[in-house]
Amino acid sequence: MHIHLPALSGIILTYLLVFSRVGAMMMLLPGVGTMGVPARVRLVLALAVSFALTPTEQGQYPAAAPQTMLSLVILIGQERRRS
């Protein structure tokens, strides 16, 4: 599968970045991240929370798409301070 990085811009880039953070949170969250909760339920919950948070977080992320896969990984791993 080939990902065309310049196509990831604007709201799609923001959604993917928010989803990467929310998805990690859902895996570690007590009660939701346990083995008793099916993986599909956690996935749908992470997708829904990401969808709800994306419009509010739009200004915190860059509008321009990263040019390399390394810069995308750095962007995902980087913590941002909220003002």
Backbone bond lengths (Angstrom), bond angles and torsions (degrees), N, CA, C in turn:
res aa  C-N    CA-C-N  psi(-1)  N-CA   C-N-CA  omega(-1)  CA-C   N-CA-C  phi
1 M - - - 1.440 - - 1.519 108.74 -
2 H 1.295 116.90 131.89 1.457 122.91 -178.35 1.526 109.45 -111.71
3 I 1.316 116.66 125.30 1.464 121.48 178.30 1.510 107.97 -101.85
4 H 1.313 115.98 123.08 1.466 121.60 178.16 1.521 107.21 -87.66
5 L 1.345 116.94 98.66 1.459 121.86 -172.23 1.530 114.82 -59.70
6 P 1.334 121.01 -39.98 1.469 118.17 179.00 1.527 113.72 -62.24
7 A 1.322 117.91 -19.27 1.463 120.26 177.58 1.528 111.47 -75.18
8 L 1.323 116.86 -17.08 1.464 120.93 178.14 1.524 108.87 -86.17
9 S 1.289 116.56 89.83 1.455 119.05 178.67 1.518 109.49 -141.05
10 G 1.299 115.56 162.34 1.449 121.09 176.18 1.507 113.07 66.26
11 I 1.307 115.40 -132.40 1.465 122.14 -173.07 1.532 112.08 -67.33
12 I 1.325 117.92 -31.18 1.469 120.43 179.68 1.524 110.28 -68.28
13 L 1.321 116.85 -43.63 1.461 121.00 177.45 1.521 110.10 -62.63
14 T 1.311 116.94 -44.70 1.461 120.85 179.08 1.522 110.48 -61.49
15 Y 1.337 118.01 -43.55 1.458 120.90 179.92 1.532 110.94 -61.38
16 L 1.311 117.49 -43.98 1.463 120.07 -179.28 1.523 111.94 -65.60
17 L 1.333 117.15 -38.13 1.459 120.21 178.74 1.530 111.07 -69.26
18 V 1.319 116.91 -41.80 1.468 120.39 177.30 1.524 109.61 -65.01
19 F 1.331 117.33 -41.63 1.463 120.73 179.98 1.528 111.49 -63.16
20 S 1.325 117.52 -36.90 1.467 119.24 179.62 1.524 110.77 -63.98
21 R 1.321 117.52 -36.91 1.459 120.58 178.64 1.527 111.74 -75.35
22 V 1.317 116.84 -44.75 1.468 120.79 -178.67 1.526 110.07 -67.69
23 G 1.309 117.86 -38.58 1.463 121.07 178.75 1.520 111.74 -62.20
24 A 1.326 116.53 -40.99 1.468 120.01 176.87 1.525 110.30 -65.54
25 M 1.328 116.02 -38.54 1.460 119.71 178.85 1.529 110.82 -64.29
26 M 1.322 117.12 -41.85 1.465 120.83 -178.61 1.525 111.61 -65.70
27 M 1.320 118.08 -31.45 1.463 120.54 178.33 1.521 111.17 -70.02
28 L 1.340 117.27 -30.46 1.456 121.01 -174.78 1.522 114.16 -101.40
29 L 1.316 117.62 -9.77 1.460 122.39 -175.40 1.531 110.39 -68.59
30 P 1.338 117.78 125.27 1.470 119.34 178.17 1.528 110.93 -60.82
31 G 1.289 116.43 137.25 1.460 121.19 -179.94 1.519 111.86 93.96
32 V 1.309 117.63 -47.50 1.466 121.06 -179.66 1.521 110.56 -91.39
33 G 1.326 116.83 -34.08 1.456 120.87 -177.49 1.510 114.91 -84.28
34 T 1.319 117.67 5.29 1.461 120.39 -178.57 1.530 110.74 -78.62
35 M 1.308 114.65 167.33 1.465 120.14 -179.76 1.527 111.91 -70.85
36 G 1.325 117.94 -15.27 1.460 121.14 179.99 1.523 113.02 -73.49
37 V 1.317 116.90 -19.20 1.464 121.39 179.25 1.523 107.95 -97.70
38 P 1.320 118.28 123.66 1.473 120.35 -179.22 1.530 112.31 -60.80
39 A 1.324 115.20 149.09 1.466 121.11 -178.39 1.529 111.52 -60.54
40 R 1.314 117.80 -36.13 1.471 120.30 179.60 1.525 111.83 -65.32
41 V 1.309 116.78 -35.87 1.468 120.46 178.16 1.519 109.61 -66.03
42 R 1.335 116.80 -43.82 1.466 120.49 177.64 1.521 110.89 -63.15
43 L 1.332 117.08 -40.33 1.459 121.13 179.23 1.517 111.33 -63.82
44 V 1.318 117.54 -47.58 1.470 120.90 179.87 1.522 110.44 -64.09
45 L 1.316 117.38 -38.85 1.456 120.64 178.01 1.527 111.01 -64.97
46 A 1.324 117.21 -42.72 1.470 121.02 177.93 1.528 110.96 -64.97
47 L 1.325 117.85 -40.84 1.466 120.88 177.84 1.524 111.48 -63.46
48 A 1.332 116.67 -41.64 1.464 120.86 -179.04 1.525 111.51 -67.94
49 V 1.322 117.30 -43.83 1.462 120.23 179.19 1.530 110.02 -65.53
50 S 1.317 117.55 -40.36 1.465 121.09 177.57 1.518 110.98 -63.01
51 F 1.312 116.85 -41.46 1.462 121.48 178.96 1.528 110.61 -62.47
52 A 1.338 116.64 -38.47 1.463 120.56 -179.91 1.528 112.24 -73.32
53 L 1.325 117.95 -34.13 1.462 121.46 -176.87 1.527 114.30 -84.37
54 T 1.312 118.19 -22.70 1.463 121.24 -174.12 1.525 113.82 -55.58
55 P 1.327 121.26 -46.80 1.468 118.72 -179.76 1.529 113.65 -62.84
56 T 1.317 117.58 -32.32 1.461 119.41 -179.92 1.521 112.74 -77.84
57 E 1.322 117.44 -24.38 1.462 122.01 -178.75 1.526 113.17 -96.42
58 Q 1.300 118.78 0.05 1.471 123.09 -175.25 1.531 112.31 -53.56
59 G 1.327 118.38 -40.88 1.456 121.37 -176.96 1.515 114.43 -74.53
60 Q 1.320 118.13 -13.59 1.462 122.21 -177.43 1.527 113.09 -84.92
61 Y 1.310 117.25 -13.27 1.458 121.26 -176.52 1.518 110.58 -116.28
62 P 1.329 117.69 153.61 1.469 119.67 -179.64 1.525 111.58 -69.67
63 A 1.329 115.77 147.40 1.459 120.32 179.25 1.527 111.04 -80.92
64 A 1.331 116.98 -27.25 1.460 120.95 -178.89 1.525 110.34 -80.83
65 A 1.302 114.60 141.49 1.465 120.24 -179.78 1.525 110.14 -76.47
66 P 1.332 117.44 146.50 1.467 119.86 174.75 1.523 110.05 -67.15
67 Q 1.319 116.14 148.12 1.464 120.55 -175.72 1.528 113.27 -89.40
68 T 1.323 117.20 -23.49 1.462 120.33 -179.74 1.527 109.91 -127.75
69 M 1.306 115.30 161.48 1.463 120.31 178.57 1.521 110.22 -66.13
70 L 1.331 117.84 -34.09 1.457 121.13 178.41 1.529 110.86 -63.22
71 S 1.316 117.37 -41.93 1.467 119.41 179.11 1.527 111.28 -67.84
72 L 1.327 118.22 -30.66 1.460 121.10 175.06 1.529 110.66 -67.75
73 V 1.316 117.44 -42.15 1.464 121.83 178.23 1.525 110.13 -64.51
74 I 1.317 117.47 -41.04 1.462 121.09 177.64 1.516 110.36 -64.21
75 L 1.319 117.19 -40.57 1.451 121.34 179.12 1.517 111.37 -64.09
76 I 1.329 117.24 -38.11 1.468 121.05 178.25 1.530 110.41 -68.78
77 G 1.318 117.50 -41.73 1.453 121.02 -177.15 1.516 115.12 -78.32
78 Q 1.294 116.42 -14.47 1.466 120.83 -175.09 1.534 110.84 -80.24
79 E 1.315 115.32 133.70 1.463 120.39 175.95 1.519 108.73 -91.32
80 R 1.307 115.79 138.61 1.466 120.51 178.90 1.514 109.06 -110.85
81 R 1.307 115.04 141.67 1.466 119.80 174.95 1.494 109.88 -85.52
82 R 1.301 115.46 136.02 1.464 120.89 176.76 1.516 107.57 -88.64
83 S 1.311 115.97 134.59 1.467 118.97 179.56 1.502 112.57 -91.63
